[in-house]
Amino acid sequence: MDAGKVVSELRQARGLAVNLAREVDMKNQRIWEMERHNEDISSRLNSMVAEKDRMNHAFSEEMRKMQVIGLQNAKLKAELECQISNMHLLVQESEKLKDEVAFQRKELEQRANELQKRELQLDNERTSFYLEKEKIAQNPFESDYSMTIHINGLKDRLTEKEEELHDMDNLNQTLILREHMSNSELQAARKELINVLPQVLDSNNIIGLKRMGEVAQKPFQDVCMQKFSAQDWEMRSVELSSLWQEKVNNPNWHPFKQVVKDGKMQEIIDEDDNDLRELKSQWGKEACTAVFNALLELNEYNPSGRYVISELWNFKEGRKANLKEVIECLIQQLKASRKRRRDGQRAN
């Protein structure tokens, strides 16, 4: 074979081998890249699966919590309904007892009038008895059997009247005790309602809690908005209202004076008090009125403690709410809540 031809074939074979080697390297590179790509995809899939499992677990956990909360809410609602029902019964019993005490008080007044008449009669009979006794003592020889019978009759009547007076006194004490017990039950019911009302009653209701003796902040906010910058007015209004709240609560500050009105001695705000005059001069009439109102409320509802207390309040009529109004309001709200729940269930 020709040597030149062999060399040429070898060169061609070498070139072919080189090309094949390059092609193999390129394919190996592509295979490696595809493996890396597959590994990335597999890793991302694993992460997505793990994330999905985590989300499913979190969802299941949240659903479990929601079920627990739902059961707790149902239990609390049932307890609340039971508590409202018990309070309703308590108010009915208290109202019944109150009516009974009022009736018994009226009866007691009638019996007291009767007792006064009987006491007067007893005094007259006692006087007659002693006069007869003195007459007999002065004229012992004039006494006879009929006089002895008369004296014994007077003694018996005196004993009977004294027993009646004793019974009337016992009845009076019993009625006073029952009235005291009735008032205690009513006060206990009011205290219980004051404790639970913020948790169960809507804030926009006409019946709610009023903090008696609390200085209103709005007048101080209004005047501070006019006097101070946008950055400072809110803080200054809080400082001012807090300062005057402390003064109102201070038992050593008593800006009141005694006046006679309709023949009776009454206590009113002393507008000439130095602190109040300074308040009105610096911060205006509305701020001064807010302090006036807080002082009057504390003087009426908690004069000895001089600290803010909560009271059941009828905001529509601006007065203290009675137990019957509060219970009726709670029952109406409960009925409305049930109706909304039924309407929601129908809509679903």
Phi and psi in degrees as a GROMACS rama.xvg file:
@    title "Ramachandran Plot"
@    xaxis  label "Phi"
@    yaxis  label "Psi"
@TYPE xy
-68.1977  130.622  ASP-2
-63.4335  -36.9203  ALA-3
-65.0779  -37.6766  GLY-4
-68.5176  -38.1144  LYS-5
-63.5401  -44.19  VAL-6
-61.8179  -40.5994  VAL-7
-63.8006  -42.5025  SER-8
-65.711  -37.1674  GLU-9
-64.6512  -40.5349  LEU-10
-63.1251  -42.1645  ARG-11
-63.8953  -40.7871  GLN-12
-65.2335  -40.0673  ALA-13
-64.0822  -43.127  ARG-14
-63.6867  -40.4147  GLY-15
-63.12  -40.3893  LEU-16
-65.0966  -40.356  ALA-17
-63.341  -44.0785  VAL-18
-62.251  -42.4861  ASN-19
-63.6023  -39.6262  LEU-20
-63.7161  -41.2214  ALA-21
-63.2579  -43.1542  ARG-22
-62.9545  -40.1632  GLU-23
-63.6902  -42.8372  VAL-24
-61.4264  -41.3553  ASP-25
-65.1648  -41.4556  MET-26
-66.7821  -39.6417  LYS-27
-61.4862  -39.6091  ASN-28
-62.9806  -44.0622  GLN-29
-64.4988  -40.5299  ARG-30
-61.6415  -42.2203  ILE-31
-63.3255  -41.8981  TRP-32
-65.3841  -40.3419  GLU-33
-65.2384  -38.1572  MET-34
-63.7224  -43.387  GLU-35
-61.1536  -42.6909  ARG-36
-62.3083  -43.4522  HIS-37
-63.979  -39.2878  ASN-38
-62.4786  -41.0573  GLU-39
-61.9174  -46.3515  ASP-40
-61.7751  -42.6885  ILE-41
-63.336  -40.5711  SER-42
-64.8087  -42.531  SER-43
-65.7539  -39.4044  ARG-44
-62.5152  -43.3439  LEU-45
-61.6306  -41.2527  ASN-46
-64.1478  -41.8648  SER-47
-64.6581  -40.385  MET-48
-64.5366  -42.8001  VAL-49
-63.8354  -41.6275  ALA-50
-63.8178  -40.7714  GLU-51
-63.136  -42.8271  LYS-52
-62.9381  -41.9596  ASP-53
-63.7715  -42.6774  ARG-54
-65.9524  -40.1958  MET-55
-61.9794  -41.2726  ASN-56
-65.022  -43.5402  HIS-57
-63.535  -40.8682  ALA-58
-63.3171  -44.3219  PHE-59
-62.1776  -40.2295  SER-60
-65.5451  -41.9437  GLU-61
-65.0071  -40.511  GLU-62
-62.4103  -40.5203  MET-63
-63.4517  -43.2501  ARG-64
-62.9743  -41.3526  LYS-65
-62.5826  -39.3459  MET-66
-64.1139  -42.5476  GLN-67
-63.3591  -45.0882  VAL-68
-62.2456  -40.8992  ILE-69
-60.7369  -42.608  GLY-70
-65.4606  -41.3341  LEU-71
-64.2762  -42.4706  GLN-72
-63.1595  -41.0897  ASN-73
-62.7021  -40.8532  ALA-74
-65.0295  -44.9449  LYS-75
-63.5795  -39.261  LEU-76
-65.2531  -40.9641  LYS-77
-64.0082  -42.0269  ALA-78
-64.0672  -39.5472  GLU-79
-63.5596  -44.4287  LEU-80
-61.4053  -40.3627  GLU-81
-64.5688  -41.5819  CYS-82
-65.5016  -42.2681  GLN-83
-63.3535  -41.7538  ILE-84
-61.6426  -43.2772  SER-85
-64.025  -39.86  ASN-86
-65.3983  -37.3852  MET-87
-61.6136  -43.6403  HIS-88
-64.5762  -39.9405  LEU-89
-62.58  -42.3706  LEU-90
-65.2343  -41.0049  VAL-91
-61.7173  -43.8265  GLN-92
-64.58  -40.7118  GLU-93
-65.1336  -41.7496  SER-94
-64.4798  -40.8964  GLU-95
-63.0506  -44.4574  LYS-96
-64.9994  -37.4386  LEU-97
-63.6245  -43.7359  LYS-98
-63.4118  -40.302  ASP-99
-64.6236  -41.9718  GLU-100
-64.6399  -39.8338  VAL-101
-62.9756  -41.2757  ALA-102
-64.307  -44.744  PHE-103
-67.1127  -34.2476  GLN-104
-63.9463  -41.534  ARG-105
-63.5186  -42.0923  LYS-106
-64.4578  -37.2165  GLU-107
-64.4163  -40.2811  LEU-108
-62.3732  -41.4525  GLU-109
-62.885  -42.8125  GLN-110
-68.6169  -32.4426  ARG-111
-64.2176  -41.2339  ALA-112
-62.5434  -43.4142  ASN-113
-63.1338  -37.987  GLU-114
-63.6377  -39.8465  LEU-115
-61.6786  -41.4986  GLN-116
-63.7602  -41.6717  LYS-117
-67.8396  -37.0323  ARG-118
-62.6056  -41.586  GLU-119
-64.0146  -42.9634  LEU-120
-62.5869  -41.2005  GLN-121
-63.5919  -41.3024  LEU-122
-60.861  -41.9384  ASP-123
-64.0167  -43.4571  ASN-124
-67.9648  -37.2041  GLU-125
-63.9817  -39.685  ARG-126
-63.5974  -43.7549  THR-127
-61.7306  -40.1271  SER-128
-61.4927  -46.8569  PHE-129
-68.1147  -32.6705  TYR-130
-65.8968  -43.5455  LEU-131
-63.4552  -41.2745  GLU-132
-63.9565  -41.2911  LYS-133
-66.541  -37.9449  GLU-134
-63.1453  -41.1899  LYS-135
-66.4247  -40.4901  ILE-136
-62.5867  -37.2184  ALA-137
-74.6838  -30.8918  GLN-138
-128.723  68.5473  ASN-139
-63.6658  -25.0384  PRO-140
-78.8801  -13.5886  PHE-141
-87.0884  -11.1875  GLU-142
-71.6954  142.155  SER-143
-140.258  -170.937  ASP-144
-64.025  -38.413  TYR-145
-66.5701  -35.7932  SER-146
-67.4345  -38.3738  MET-147
-63.3498  -42.4473  THR-148
-62.062  -41.6259  ILE-149
-62.3559  -43.2535  HIS-150
-64.8368  -43.3433  ILE-151
-62.2277  -37.4656  ASN-152
-63.6924  -41.255  GLY-153
-62.5337  -40.3651  LEU-154
-61.5223  -44.8651  LYS-155
-62.3388  -41.8098  ASP-156
-66.8289  -38.057  ARG-157
-63.096  -42.9573  LEU-158
-63.271  -41.2217  THR-159
-63.9351  -43.4176  GLU-160
-64.9722  -39.4897  LYS-161
-65.3886  -36.4905  GLU-162
-66.7063  -40.2634  GLU-163
-62.461  -41.1301  GLU-164
-62.6526  -39.971  LEU-165
-63.9697  -43.1101  HIS-166
-63.9828  -40.5943  ASP-167
-63.9052  -39.0793  MET-168
-65.4791  -41.0666  ASP-169
-62.4562  -42.7872  ASN-170
-63.5164  -39.924  LEU-171
-61.0358  -44.1539  ASN-172
-64.3501  -38.4666  GLN-173
-64.227  -43.7806  THR-174
-65.461  -38.9744  LEU-175
-63.0619  -41.6617  ILE-176
-65.0646  -42.8731  LEU-177
-65.2606  -37.7449  ARG-178
-65.1069  -40.5836  GLU-179
-62.7518  -42.522  HIS-180
-63.9917  -40.6985  MET-181
-62.8226  -44.3942  SER-182
-63.9563  -37.5876  ASN-183
-63.5338  -42.1518  SER-184
-64.7891  -40.7704  GLU-185
-64.5563  -41.6411  LEU-186
-65.9546  -38.1065  GLN-187
-64.4516  -39.8321  ALA-188
-65.2174  -41.5065  ALA-189
-63.0239  -42.1956  ARG-190
-63.1107  -42.1135  LYS-191
-64.5268  -41.3765  GLU-192
-65.0455  -39.4257  LEU-193
-61.7307  -34.7746  ILE-194
-71.5521  -38.2002  ASN-195
-98.6082  -17.3479  VAL-196
-59.1133  -42.7051  LEU-197
-61.2481  -23.6821  PRO-198
-86.4761  -19.6027  GLN-199
-119.669  -19.2692  VAL-200
-102.109  138.805  LEU-201
-63.823  145.643  ASP-202
-71.1597  -22.2804  SER-203
-92.792  16.5989  ASN-204
-83.1233  154.609  ASN-205
-74.4863  -19.0015  ILE-206
-105.042  132.599  ILE-207
-169.95  -158.653  GLY-208
-107.955  134.889  LEU-209
-116.566  130.992  LYS-210
-85.728  100.609  ARG-211
-73.8267  127.787  MET-212
92.9517  4.68187  GLY-213
-88.6644  129.803  GLU-214
-74.3038  124.351  VAL-215
-64.4183  136.879  ALA-216
-88.6722  -24.298  GLN-217
-59.1692  -43.774  LYS-218
-58.6864  -37.7913  PRO-219
-70.5571  -35.7841  PHE-220
-64.185  -43.0095  GLN-221
-62.2113  -45.0927  ASP-222
-73.3874  -33.4768  VAL-223
-71.0631  -31.9385  CYS-224
-61.8624  -31.6329  MET-225
-82.0783  -29.4717  GLN-226
-97.1807  -23.4657  LYS-227
-122.905  167.502  PHE-228
-71.7575  169.188  SER-229
-63.6782  -25.7354  ALA-230
-82.323  -23.3317  GLN-231
-109.232  -22.467  ASP-232
-62.5546  -37.9994  TRP-233
-66.6261  -45.0571  GLU-234
-64.3755  -41.3603  MET-235
-66.2135  -36.7025  ARG-236
-66.5215  -38.8686  SER-237
-64.7807  -42.7551  VAL-238
-61.3847  -44.231  GLU-239
-65.9961  -48.1047  LEU-240
-64.1387  -36.7208  SER-241
-66.3372  -40.2249  SER-242
-60.2389  -46.3564  LEU-243
-74.6207  -25.8374  TRP-244
-65.7547  -40.317  GLN-245
-63.4794  -39.3175  GLU-246
-66.7814  -41.4918  LYS-247
-61.7499  -38.2035  VAL-248
-78.2323  -11.7238  ASN-249
-76.3312  114.526  ASN-250
-67.1601  -16.6098  PRO-251
-79.1122  -13.5544  ASN-252
-100.661  114.361  TRP-253
-133.776  77.1453  HIS-254
-81.2555  59.7093  PRO-255
-124.648  161.495  PHE-256
-142.521  155.612  LYS-257
-92.6682  132.814  GLN-258
-135.274  157.012  VAL-259
-100.163  122.606  VAL-260
-136.245  126.145  LYS-261
55.3409  37.5293  ASP-262
77.6988  6.25421  GLY-263
-123.364  147.369  LYS-264
-80.0675  126.004  MET-265
-129.028  157.644  GLN-266
-110.089  125.408  GLU-267
-128.98  167.752  ILE-268
-66.4535  134.614  ILE-269
-90.3195  98.5814  ASP-270
-69.8221  -11.8495  GLU-271
-88.0198  2.27679  ASP-272
-58.3952  135.481  ASP-273
-58.7958  -44.0594  ASN-274
-64.0807  -42.3464  ASP-275
-68.4235  -38.1568  LEU-276
-64.2552  -39.8721  ARG-277
-67.1628  -39.9454  GLU-278
-59.8973  -47.6738  LEU-279
-64.6896  -38.5618  LYS-280
-67.5347  -42.5022  SER-281
-86.0084  -37.7418  GLN-282
-119.649  1.46453  TRP-283
96.9609  169.334  GLY-284
-67.9665  -39.6857  LYS-285
-64.1283  -42.709  GLU-286
-63.5857  -39.8593  ALA-287
-64.9363  -39.1203  CYS-288
-63.9383  -37.2142  THR-289
-61.1848  -40.5196  ALA-290
-70.601  -39.9644  VAL-291
-54.0759  -51.4069  PHE-292
-61.4059  -41.7875  ASN-293
-63.2136  -41.4881  ALA-294
-63.5187  -44.2201  LEU-295
-64.8561  -39.9323  LEU-296
-64.1649  -45.0348  GLU-297
-65.6473  -38.6884  LEU-298
-64.9477  -26.9714  ASN-299
-89.9271  -42.7166  GLU-300
-99.428  -24.9806  TYR-301
-152.846  61.4628  ASN-302
-67.7528  -30.34  PRO-303
-81.4324  -37.337  SER-304
-83.0876  -33.9454  GLY-305
53.4019  45.2356  ARG-306
-137.459  157.029  TYR-307
-65.5573  133.928  VAL-308
-128.918  156.212  ILE-309
-93.2464  143.935  SER-310
-138.377  142.426  GLU-311
-65.4008  129.891  LEU-312
-136.618  139.802  TRP-313
-98.2897  98.9921  ASN-314
-70.3434  -24.8894  PHE-315
-68.2992  -41.6406  LYS-316
-101.907  -3.57073  GLU-317
63.7105  46.6888  GLY-318
-150.251  170.732  ARG-319
-67.0664  133.039  LYS-320
-84.8035  143.239  ALA-321
-88.3148  166.909  ASN-322
-62.3194  -36.8815  LEU-323
-62.4283  -41.6303  LYS-324
-63.0291  -42.4609  GLU-325
-65.3975  -45.6935  VAL-326
-63.695  -43.4322  ILE-327
-60.9805  -39.6017  GLU-328
-63.8174  -43.639  CYS-329
-63.1639  -40.7292  LEU-330
-65.9613  -42.5452  ILE-331
-61.5017  -42.073  GLN-332
-64.867  -39.3215  GLN-333
-64.6701  -41.8224  LEU-334
-63.4462  -42.1168  LYS-335
-63.6507  -39.3108  ALA-336
-64.2642  -40.9785  SER-337
-64.4446  -41.8282  ARG-338
-62.874  -43.1072  LYS-339
-62.507  -38.5085  ARG-340
-66.3846  -41.2078  ARG-341
-65.8583  -41.2809  ARG-342
-62.5755  -39.1245  ASP-343
-64.8339  -40.1225  GLY-344
-65.2932  -38.1697  GLN-345
-65.9062  -38.8594  ARG-346
-65.5148  -34.4341  ALA-347
